[in-house]
Amino acid sequence: MSGALGIFSHPASCAKAIRQLRQEGFRDLVAYSPVPDHEIEAALERPPSPVRFFTLTGAILGCVAGFALTIGTSLAWPLLTSGKPIVSMPTFVVIAFETTILFGALGNLLGFLLSARLPSREGKMPYDPRFSEDRFGLFIRCDEKQAQTAADLLRSSGAEEVRIETA
C-alpha cells in the first residue's frame, strides 16, 4: 500500500492536515487515533454509515418472512380449533417479531462486514504502535508521485514525523 504516513502529537494539527489534504484533492485518507476525536471525524467528512439500511432491509424481510411462514403453514395444514379462523393474525405476530429481530441482526452483521470491507484483500495498512498510546496518525493512499506532495503537506501541517510508504 503506497502513500504517506504522518504522525501528530495533537488532534488539532491532524484535523488541520486532513482539511488541507482534502482541499488539495486527496480523498483516500485513513486517520488513526488513540481516543475518539470529533474534530478529526468532522474533518474527514465521512457520510453516514450504510449499515442502518442493511438492518432495515433485513428487518422488513424478516417480518414478511415471519408472516409468510405462519400464514403459509396454517393454510397448508389447516387445524380448526373451536371455530377460530385458520389465519389468525394476533398469534402470528410473535413469530413475525422474532424473525424481524433475527433477520435485522443478520442484515446488520452483513452490512458491517461489507462496510468494513472484510475480509480484506488489500495489503496491510501502515501502522505505528504509538497510535494506540498517545499519537495521532494520518495515512494518505496515493501513488508514489503524489506521495511527496502529501508528505510536504503533512510536514507543513505540523506532523512530527512523516514516512513515505511504498507498495
C-alpha positions as CSV (number, residue, x, y, z in Angstrom):
1,M,0.0,0.0,0.0
2,S,1.8,3.2,-1.1
3,G,1.2,6.6,0.3
4,A,2.4,9.0,3.0
5,L,2.0,8.4,6.8
6,G,2.1,11.4,9.1
7,I,2.4,11.2,12.9
8,F,1.0,14.0,15.0
9,S,1.1,14.8,18.7
10,H,-2.1,16.8,18.8
11,P,-5.5,16.1,17.2
12,A,-6.0,19.7,16.1
13,S,-2.9,19.5,13.8
14,C,-4.1,16.2,12.5
15,A,-7.5,17.7,11.7
16,K,-5.8,20.7,10.1
17,A,-3.8,18.3,7.9
18,I,-6.9,16.5,6.8
19,R,-8.6,19.7,5.8
20,Q,-5.6,20.8,3.8
21,L,-5.2,17.5,2.1
22,R,-8.9,17.5,1.1
23,Q,-8.5,21.0,-0.3
24,E,-5.6,19.7,-2.5
25,G,-7.8,16.9,-3.8
26,F,-6.7,13.9,-1.7
27,R,-9.7,11.8,-0.8
28,D,-8.5,8.4,0.4
29,L,-7.4,9.3,3.9
30,V,-7.2,7.0,6.9
31,A,-6.9,8.5,10.4
32,Y,-5.5,6.7,13.5
33,S,-6.4,8.0,16.9
34,P,-5.8,6.6,20.5
35,V,-9.1,8.2,21.6
36,P,-12.2,9.3,19.7
37,D,-11.9,12.9,18.5
38,H,-14.9,14.8,17.0
39,E,-12.7,17.4,15.2
40,I,-10.9,14.6,13.2
41,E,-14.2,12.9,12.4
42,A,-15.7,16.2,11.2
43,A,-12.6,16.9,9.0
44,L,-12.8,13.5,7.4
45,E,-16.4,14.4,6.2
46,R,-17.5,10.7,6.2
47,P,-21.1,10.1,5.1
48,P,-23.4,8.3,7.4
49,S,-22.9,4.5,7.7
50,P,-25.0,2.4,5.2
51,V,-25.3,-0.3,7.8
52,R,-28.6,1.0,9.0
53,F,-30.2,0.3,5.6
54,F,-29.0,-3.3,5.7
55,T,-30.6,-3.6,9.2
56,L,-33.8,-2.1,8.0
57,T,-33.9,-4.3,4.9
58,G,-33.2,-7.4,7.0
59,A,-35.9,-6.4,9.5
60,I,-38.6,-5.8,6.8
61,L,-37.7,-9.1,5.1
62,G,-37.8,-10.9,8.4
63,C,-41.3,-9.5,9.2
64,V,-42.6,-10.5,5.8
65,A,-40.9,-13.9,6.1
66,G,-42.4,-14.5,9.6
67,F,-45.9,-13.7,8.4
68,A,-45.4,-15.7,5.2
69,L,-44.2,-18.7,7.2
70,T,-47.0,-18.7,9.7
71,I,-49.8,-18.0,7.2
72,G,-48.4,-20.5,4.7
73,T,-48.1,-23.2,7.3
74,S,-51.6,-22.6,8.6
75,L,-53.1,-22.7,5.1
76,A,-51.1,-25.8,4.1
77,W,-52.1,-27.7,7.2
78,P,-55.3,-26.2,8.5
79,L,-56.2,-27.0,12.1
80,L,-59.6,-25.9,13.1
81,T,-59.8,-25.2,16.8
82,S,-63.1,-24.1,18.5
83,G,-64.3,-22.5,15.3
84,K,-61.5,-19.9,15.2
85,P,-60.2,-18.6,11.9
86,I,-57.3,-20.5,10.3
87,V,-55.4,-17.3,9.7
88,S,-55.4,-15.5,13.0
89,M,-53.0,-12.6,12.9
90,P,-52.6,-11.9,16.7
91,T,-51.0,-15.3,17.2
92,F,-48.7,-14.8,14.2
93,V,-47.3,-11.5,15.4
94,V,-44.9,-13.2,17.9
95,I,-43.3,-15.3,15.2
96,A,-43.1,-12.3,12.8
97,F,-41.5,-10.2,15.6
98,E,-38.9,-12.9,16.3
99,T,-38.0,-13.2,12.6
100,T,-37.8,-9.4,12.3
101,I,-35.2,-9.3,15.0
102,L,-33.3,-12.3,13.6
103,F,-33.1,-11.0,10.0
104,G,-32.4,-7.5,11.2
105,A,-29.4,-8.7,13.2
106,L,-28.2,-10.8,10.3
107,G,-28.6,-7.8,8.0
108,N,-26.7,-5.7,10.4
109,L,-23.8,-8.1,10.5
110,L,-23.7,-8.4,6.7
111,G,-23.8,-4.6,6.4
112,F,-21.0,-4.3,8.9
113,L,-18.8,-6.8,7.1
114,L,-19.4,-5.2,3.7
115,S,-18.9,-1.7,5.0
116,A,-15.7,-2.7,6.8
117,R,-14.5,-4.5,3.6
118,L,-14.0,-7.7,5.5
119,P,-12.4,-10.0,4.6
120,S,-9.8,-7.6,3.3
121,R,-7.9,-8.5,0.1
122,E,-5.8,-5.3,0.2
123,G,-2.3,-5.1,1.5
124,K,-1.6,-4.2,5.1
125,M,-2.0,-0.6,6.1
126,P,1.0,1.1,7.7
127,Y,0.6,1.4,11.4
128,D,2.7,2.7,14.3
129,P,2.2,1.3,17.9
130,R,2.2,4.9,19.2
131,F,-1.3,5.4,17.6
132,S,-2.6,3.2,20.4
133,E,-0.8,5.2,23.1
134,D,-0.6,9.0,22.6
135,R,-0.1,9.9,18.9
136,F,-2.5,10.6,16.1
137,G,-1.8,9.3,12.6
138,L,-2.9,10.1,9.1
139,F,-2.3,7.8,6.1
140,I,-2.9,9.1,2.6
141,R,-3.3,6.4,-0.1
142,C,-1.8,7.7,-3.3
143,D,0.7,6.8,-6.0
144,E,4.4,7.5,-5.5
145,K,4.3,10.7,-7.5
146,Q,1.6,12.2,-5.2
147,A,3.2,10.8,-2.0
148,Q,5.9,13.6,-1.9
149,T,3.2,16.3,-2.3
150,A,1.2,14.7,0.5
151,A,4.3,14.4,2.7
152,D,5.1,18.1,2.2
153,L,1.5,19.0,3.2
154,L,1.8,16.8,6.3
155,R,5.0,18.5,7.4
156,S,3.5,22.0,6.8
157,S,0.5,21.0,9.0
158,G,2.7,20.1,12.0
159,A,3.5,16.4,11.6
160,E,6.3,15.4,13.9
161,E,7.3,12.5,11.6
162,V,6.4,11.7,8.0
163,R,7.1,8.4,6.2
164,I,6.6,7.6,2.6
165,E,5.3,4.1,2.2
166,T,5.8,2.1,-1.0
167,A,3.9,-1.0,-2.1
